[in-house]
């Protein structure tokens, strides 16, 4: 009986939902989550990327089986009211060329009062830059070899942000990626870069046999 919960989790890894299916899998926990979810879904940036045939929309955290999601750092521990309020909407360019993700960072993720902890921003960049380049790697998975983060401006809590990433070079099992997190600009506004980063990801030699927590199609 102790192993029973592992069965649906393994099934979720073997037959994960499609990118399109992940867009209907999230159920907001409360009114704030519903409002945030609706705002991001219908923001002009989301609509413009959705209309671009070179990009595929998904919510990658929803591909993690529910039994494993509660133990996942960004998809579970950091997700929910007051934190990463809703699973991010992610738009990935074909071939792992670039990626754009929209988040709302809540008020319970601070270092200094009212300012998002820099460790959270580094975590989002690590995950986001990795997800950007995965489709460009032979087996579509990699591990962080190095990550350099530069903090430019304080990131306010309780705010929408955009993560932008671009794969700059791929050589065999290695991929180099650059990216940043910026404010989500409204009409007439200019986005402000809050933090930027560069990273190197290396696909493990045993990648072909590894389980996919974030399956890439």
Helices and strands as residue ranges (DSSP letters): H 4-14, H 19-22, H 31-41, H 44-50, E 55-58, G 60-63, H 66-69, I 73-77, E 89-93, G 94-96, E 98-105, H 118-134, E 143-151, E 159-171, E 174-183, E 193-202, G 207-209
